[in-house]
């Protein structure tokens, strides 16, 4: 099994167990994880720090605005805050899982899977 597949397996399990999703679109999760590139293999970069305002601004600018092509509105900040809250007290806010939840929220799955 590849390292990417191992990461996706872990993310799927955590989305179900820690975030409380009943089901996970594995094809989409795989595509979002792959789009994160090498960051998922770097200890610091693989997680989103919800307590770091600069980090959340980067998520908004680089992922929501640039990657998902969304307009910069207060809805983006609200979605980021909701996604942070979805993880509860879990310290493992893995970037791929975080982005997956945002993609689902904004219904942008078609950008990752045809």
CNS distance restraints for C-alpha pairs under 8 A (distance, minus, plus):
assign (resid   1 and name CA) (resid   5 and name CA) 6.34 0.50 0.50
assign (resid   1 and name CA) (resid   6 and name CA) 6.80 0.50 0.50
assign (resid   2 and name CA) (resid   6 and name CA) 6.31 0.50 0.50
assign (resid   3 and name CA) (resid   7 and name CA) 6.20 0.50 0.50
assign (resid   4 and name CA) (resid   8 and name CA) 6.23 0.50 0.50
assign (resid   4 and name CA) (resid  33 and name CA) 7.88 0.50 0.50
assign (resid   4 and name CA) (resid  34 and name CA) 7.46 0.50 0.50
assign (resid   5 and name CA) (resid   9 and name CA) 6.11 0.50 0.50
assign (resid   5 and name CA) (resid  30 and name CA) 7.81 0.50 0.50
assign (resid   6 and name CA) (resid  10 and name CA) 6.33 0.50 0.50
assign (resid   7 and name CA) (resid  11 and name CA) 6.16 0.50 0.50
assign (resid   8 and name CA) (resid  12 and name CA) 6.01 0.50 0.50
assign (resid   8 and name CA) (resid  29 and name CA) 6.97 0.50 0.50
assign (resid   8 and name CA) (resid  30 and name CA) 6.16 0.50 0.50
assign (resid   8 and name CA) (resid  33 and name CA) 7.05 0.50 0.50
assign (resid   9 and name CA) (resid  13 and name CA) 6.24 0.50 0.50
assign (resid  10 and name CA) (resid  14 and name CA) 6.14 0.50 0.50
assign (resid  11 and name CA) (resid  15 and name CA) 5.99 0.50 0.50
assign (resid  11 and name CA) (resid  94 and name CA) 7.66 0.50 0.50
assign (resid  11 and name CA) (resid  96 and name CA) 7.64 0.50 0.50
assign (resid  11 and name CA) (resid  97 and name CA) 6.22 0.50 0.50
assign (resid  12 and name CA) (resid  16 and name CA) 6.38 0.50 0.50
assign (resid  12 and name CA) (resid  24 and name CA) 6.53 0.50 0.50
assign (resid  12 and name CA) (resid  26 and name CA) 7.37 0.50 0.50
assign (resid  12 and name CA) (resid  29 and name CA) 7.67 0.50 0.50
assign (resid  13 and name CA) (resid  17 and name CA) 6.00 0.50 0.50
assign (resid  14 and name CA) (resid  18 and name CA) 5.10 0.50 0.50
assign (resid  14 and name CA) (resid  19 and name CA) 6.64 0.50 0.50
assign (resid  15 and name CA) (resid  19 and name CA) 4.84 0.50 0.50
assign (resid  15 and name CA) (resid  20 and name CA) 6.27 0.50 0.50
assign (resid  15 and name CA) (resid  21 and name CA) 5.81 0.50 0.50
assign (resid  15 and name CA) (resid  24 and name CA) 7.45 0.50 0.50
assign (resid  15 and name CA) (resid  97 and name CA) 7.06 0.50 0.50
assign (resid  16 and name CA) (resid  20 and name CA) 4.82 0.50 0.50
assign (resid  16 and name CA) (resid  21 and name CA) 4.54 0.50 0.50
assign (resid  16 and name CA) (resid  22 and name CA) 6.00 0.50 0.50
assign (resid  16 and name CA) (resid  23 and name CA) 6.87 0.50 0.50
assign (resid  16 and name CA) (resid  24 and name CA) 7.47 0.50 0.50
assign (resid  17 and name CA) (resid  21 and name CA) 7.41 0.50 0.50
assign (resid  18 and name CA) (resid  87 and name CA) 6.86 0.50 0.50
assign (resid  18 and name CA) (resid  90 and name CA) 7.43 0.50 0.50
assign (resid  19 and name CA) (resid  86 and name CA) 5.93 0.50 0.50
assign (resid  19 and name CA) (resid  87 and name CA) 5.42 0.50 0.50
assign (resid  19 and name CA) (resid  88 and name CA) 7.61 0.50 0.50
assign (resid  24 and name CA) (resid  29 and name CA) 7.49 0.50 0.50
assign (resid  25 and name CA) (resid  29 and name CA) 6.16 0.50 0.50
assign (resid  26 and name CA) (resid  30 and name CA) 5.96 0.50 0.50
assign (resid  27 and name CA) (resid  31 and name CA) 6.29 0.50 0.50
assign (resid  27 and name CA) (resid 113 and name CA) 7.21 0.50 0.50
assign (resid  28 and name CA) (resid  32 and name CA) 6.06 0.50 0.50
assign (resid  28 and name CA) (resid 100 and name CA) 7.51 0.50 0.50
assign (resid  28 and name CA) (resid 109 and name CA) 6.70 0.50 0.50
assign (resid  28 and name CA) (resid 112 and name CA) 6.55 0.50 0.50
assign (resid  28 and name CA) (resid 113 and name CA) 6.17 0.50 0.50
assign (resid  29 and name CA) (resid  33 and name CA) 5.97 0.50 0.50
assign (resid  29 and name CA) (resid  96 and name CA) 7.51 0.50 0.50
assign (resid  29 and name CA) (resid  97 and name CA) 7.56 0.50 0.50
assign (resid  29 and name CA) (resid 100 and name CA) 6.12 0.50 0.50
assign (resid  30 and name CA) (resid  34 and name CA) 6.08 0.50 0.50
assign (resid  31 and name CA) (resid  35 and name CA) 6.14 0.50 0.50
assign (resid  31 and name CA) (resid 112 and name CA) 5.79 0.50 0.50
assign (resid  31 and name CA) (resid 113 and name CA) 6.87 0.50 0.50
assign (resid  32 and name CA) (resid  36 and name CA) 6.47 0.50 0.50
assign (resid  32 and name CA) (resid  96 and name CA) 6.21 0.50 0.50
assign (resid  32 and name CA) (resid  99 and name CA) 7.01 0.50 0.50
assign (resid  32 and name CA) (resid 100 and name CA) 6.19 0.50 0.50
assign (resid  32 and name CA) (resid 112 and name CA) 6.64 0.50 0.50
assign (resid  33 and name CA) (resid  37 and name CA) 7.27 0.50 0.50
assign (resid  33 and name CA) (resid  40 and name CA) 7.60 0.50 0.50
assign (resid  33 and name CA) (resid  96 and name CA) 4.91 0.50 0.50
assign (resid  33 and name CA) (resid  97 and name CA) 7.82 0.50 0.50
assign (resid  36 and name CA) (resid  40 and name CA) 6.53 0.50 0.50
assign (resid  36 and name CA) (resid  95 and name CA) 7.72 0.50 0.50
assign (resid  36 and name CA) (resid  96 and name CA) 6.56 0.50 0.50
assign (resid  38 and name CA) (resid  42 and name CA) 7.08 0.50 0.50
assign (resid  39 and name CA) (resid  45 and name CA) 5.25 0.50 0.50
assign (resid  39 and name CA) (resid  46 and name CA) 5.37 0.50 0.50
assign (resid  40 and name CA) (resid  45 and name CA) 6.72 0.50 0.50
assign (resid  40 and name CA) (resid  46 and name CA) 4.37 0.50 0.50
assign (resid  40 and name CA) (resid  47 and name CA) 7.95 0.50 0.50
assign (resid  40 and name CA) (resid  95 and name CA) 7.30 0.50 0.50
assign (resid  40 and name CA) (resid  96 and name CA) 7.40 0.50 0.50
assign (resid  41 and name CA) (resid  45 and name CA) 7.84 0.50 0.50
assign (resid  41 and name CA) (resid  46 and name CA) 6.46 0.50 0.50
assign (resid  42 and name CA) (resid  46 and name CA) 5.67 0.50 0.50
assign (resid  43 and name CA) (resid  47 and name CA) 7.47 0.50 0.50
assign (resid  45 and name CA) (resid  95 and name CA) 7.79 0.50 0.50
assign (resid  46 and name CA) (resid  94 and name CA) 5.71 0.50 0.50
assign (resid  46 and name CA) (resid  95 and name CA) 5.42 0.50 0.50
assign (resid  46 and name CA) (resid  96 and name CA) 7.67 0.50 0.50
assign (resid  47 and name CA) (resid  92 and name CA) 6.59 0.50 0.50
assign (resid  47 and name CA) (resid  93 and name CA) 5.30 0.50 0.50
assign (resid  47 and name CA) (resid  94 and name CA) 4.23 0.50 0.50
assign (resid  47 and name CA) (resid  95 and name CA) 4.84 0.50 0.50
assign (resid  48 and name CA) (resid  55 and name CA) 7.05 0.50 0.50
assign (resid  48 and name CA) (resid  56 and name CA) 7.73 0.50 0.50
assign (resid  48 and name CA) (resid  93 and name CA) 5.51 0.50 0.50
assign (resid  48 and name CA) (resid  94 and name CA) 6.14 0.50 0.50
assign (resid  48 and name CA) (resid  95 and name CA) 5.45 0.50 0.50
assign (resid  48 and name CA) (resid  98 and name CA) 7.43 0.50 0.50
assign (resid  49 and name CA) (resid  55 and name CA) 6.47 0.50 0.50
assign (resid  49 and name CA) (resid  56 and name CA) 7.49 0.50 0.50
assign (resid  49 and name CA) (resid  93 and name CA) 7.23 0.50 0.50
assign (resid  50 and name CA) (resid  55 and name CA) 7.40 0.50 0.50
assign (resid  50 and name CA) (resid  56 and name CA) 6.55 0.50 0.50
assign (resid  50 and name CA) (resid  84 and name CA) 6.06 0.50 0.50
assign (resid  52 and name CA) (resid  56 and name CA) 6.47 0.50 0.50
assign (resid  53 and name CA) (resid  57 and name CA) 6.13 0.50 0.50
assign (resid  54 and name CA) (resid  58 and name CA) 6.24 0.50 0.50
assign (resid  55 and name CA) (resid  59 and name CA) 6.33 0.50 0.50
assign (resid  56 and name CA) (resid  60 and name CA) 6.23 0.50 0.50
assign (resid  56 and name CA) (resid  80 and name CA) 7.36 0.50 0.50
assign (resid  57 and name CA) (resid  61 and name CA) 6.05 0.50 0.50
assign (resid  58 and name CA) (resid  62 and name CA) 5.55 0.50 0.50
assign (resid  58 and name CA) (resid  63 and name CA) 7.51 0.50 0.50
assign (resid  59 and name CA) (resid  63 and name CA) 5.22 0.50 0.50
assign (resid  59 and name CA) (resid  64 and name CA) 6.62 0.50 0.50
assign (resid  60 and name CA) (resid  64 and name CA) 4.91 0.50 0.50
assign (resid  60 and name CA) (resid  65 and name CA) 6.17 0.50 0.50
assign (resid  60 and name CA) (resid  76 and name CA) 6.75 0.50 0.50
assign (resid  60 and name CA) (resid  77 and name CA) 7.42 0.50 0.50
assign (resid  60 and name CA) (resid  80 and name CA) 7.73 0.50 0.50
assign (resid  61 and name CA) (resid  65 and name CA) 5.10 0.50 0.50
assign (resid  61 and name CA) (resid  66 and name CA) 6.29 0.50 0.50
assign (resid  62 and name CA) (resid  66 and name CA) 5.11 0.50 0.50
assign (resid  62 and name CA) (resid  67 and name CA) 6.43 0.50 0.50
assign (resid  63 and name CA) (resid  67 and name CA) 4.76 0.50 0.50
assign (resid  63 and name CA) (resid  68 and name CA) 6.24 0.50 0.50
assign (resid  63 and name CA) (resid  99 and name CA) 7.87 0.50 0.50
assign (resid  64 and name CA) (resid  68 and name CA) 4.93 0.50 0.50
assign (resid  64 and name CA) (resid  69 and name CA) 6.43 0.50 0.50
assign (resid  64 and name CA) (resid  70 and name CA) 5.83 0.50 0.50
assign (resid  64 and name CA) (resid  76 and name CA) 7.39 0.50 0.50
assign (resid  65 and name CA) (resid  69 and name CA) 4.77 0.50 0.50
assign (resid  65 and name CA) (resid  70 and name CA) 4.69 0.50 0.50
assign (resid  65 and name CA) (resid  71 and name CA) 6.19 0.50 0.50
assign (resid  65 and name CA) (resid  72 and name CA) 6.63 0.50 0.50
assign (resid  66 and name CA) (resid  70 and name CA) 7.40 0.50 0.50
assign (resid  68 and name CA) (resid 103 and name CA) 7.85 0.50 0.50
assign (resid  68 and name CA) (resid 108 and name CA) 6.96 0.50 0.50
assign (resid  68 and name CA) (resid 111 and name CA) 7.59 0.50 0.50
assign (resid  72 and name CA) (resid  76 and name CA) 6.69 0.50 0.50
assign (resid  73 and name CA) (resid  77 and name CA) 7.58 0.50 0.50
assign (resid  74 and name CA) (resid  78 and name CA) 6.32 0.50 0.50
assign (resid  75 and name CA) (resid  79 and name CA) 6.04 0.50 0.50
assign (resid  76 and name CA) (resid  80 and name CA) 6.26 0.50 0.50
assign (resid  77 and name CA) (resid  81 and name CA) 6.19 0.50 0.50
assign (resid  78 and name CA) (resid  82 and name CA) 6.12 0.50 0.50
assign (resid  79 and name CA) (resid  83 and name CA) 6.07 0.50 0.50
assign (resid  79 and name CA) (resid 102 and name CA) 7.11 0.50 0.50
assign (resid  79 and name CA) (resid 105 and name CA) 7.64 0.50 0.50
assign (resid  80 and name CA) (resid  84 and name CA) 6.19 0.50 0.50
assign (resid  80 and name CA) (resid 102 and name CA) 7.57 0.50 0.50
assign (resid  81 and name CA) (resid  85 and name CA) 6.20 0.50 0.50
assign (resid  82 and name CA) (resid  86 and name CA) 6.15 0.50 0.50
assign (resid  83 and name CA) (resid  87 and name CA) 6.90 0.50 0.50
assign (resid  83 and name CA) (resid  98 and name CA) 6.75 0.50 0.50
assign (resid  83 and name CA) (resid 101 and name CA) 6.81 0.50 0.50
assign (resid  83 and name CA) (resid 102 and name CA) 7.14 0.50 0.50
assign (resid  84 and name CA) (resid  88 and name CA) 7.19 0.50 0.50
assign (resid  84 and name CA) (resid  93 and name CA) 7.81 0.50 0.50
assign (resid  84 and name CA) (resid  98 and name CA) 7.96 0.50 0.50
assign (resid  87 and name CA) (resid  93 and name CA) 6.65 0.50 0.50
assign (resid  93 and name CA) (resid  97 and name CA) 7.11 0.50 0.50
assign (resid  93 and name CA) (resid  98 and name CA) 6.50 0.50 0.50
assign (resid  94 and name CA) (resid  98 and name CA) 6.11 0.50 0.50
assign (resid  95 and name CA) (resid  99 and name CA) 6.01 0.50 0.50
assign (resid  96 and name CA) (resid 100 and name CA) 5.97 0.50 0.50
assign (resid  97 and name CA) (resid 101 and name CA) 6.28 0.50 0.50
assign (resid  98 and name CA) (resid 102 and name CA) 6.45 0.50 0.50
assign (resid  99 and name CA) (resid 103 and name CA) 6.05 0.50 0.50
assign (resid 100 and name CA) (resid 104 and name CA) 6.25 0.50 0.50
assign (resid 101 and name CA) (resid 105 and name CA) 6.09 0.50 0.50
assign (resid 102 and name CA) (resid 106 and name CA) 6.18 0.50 0.50
assign (resid 103 and name CA) (resid 107 and name CA) 5.87 0.50 0.50
assign (resid 103 and name CA) (resid 108 and name CA) 5.17 0.50 0.50
assign (resid 103 and name CA) (resid 109 and name CA) 6.04 0.50 0.50
assign (resid 104 and name CA) (resid 108 and name CA) 6.47 0.50 0.50
assign (resid 104 and name CA) (resid 109 and name CA) 6.49 0.50 0.50
assign (resid 108 and name CA) (resid 112 and name CA) 7.67 0.50 0.50
assign (resid 109 and name CA) (resid 113 and name CA) 6.13 0.50 0.50
assign (resid 110 and name CA) (resid 114 and name CA) 5.37 0.50 0.50
